[in-house]
Amino acid sequence: AADEEMEEEGRQPPPPPLRPIRVIYEDADVLAVDKPRDMSFHSDDLVHHSPGVLATLRALQATGELRGSSYAGPLHSVHRLDKITSGVLLFAKNEDTAAALSAQFQMRLVHKYYVALSARKPGKKMGTVSGDMAQARRGAYKLTRG
């Protein structure tokens, strides 16, 4: 209600606090970060007024609060993760590396490994889950047959 009143008066609500993002690997060409779940890659400006991963990284760089790195140079995205997915995001520090890594992702040369958590015990001790994810009711996702 307070946000709606501010928008009616032409003022924007204050941005939410930045969520912490931790650098888990860095070298001369790349920066790998641990993306938390429920954080969009791109900013959710229209509905939630929350910055996405790249905007958050740049803001943390600007304030010197990026955990695990003092790198303050440019970052180029080479792939994305869905909002509901937590995991490692790789950013290139220069255009040549960005082009090379983007090409590898596009040609499907990068091996991706996903781990799922479940509230229930699986029926078997081992196995493979295959299929795609589709949006279900109330913001949940479900596995479709592959």
Sequence and secondary structure as in RCSB ss.txt:
>XXXX:A:sequence
AADEEMEEEGRQPPPPPLRPIRVIYEDADVLAVDKPRDMSFHSDDLVHHSPGVLATLRALQATGELRGSSYAGPL
HSVHRLDKITSGVLLFAKNEDTAAALSAQFQMRLVHKYYVALSARKPGKKMGTVSGDMAQARRGAYKLTRG
>XXXX:A:secstr
 HHHHHHHTT           EEEEE SSEEEEEE TT  SS BTTTT B  HHHHHHHHHHHT  BT    S  
EE     TT  EEEEEESSHHHHHHHHHHHHTT S        SS  SSSS    S EEE GGG EEE   
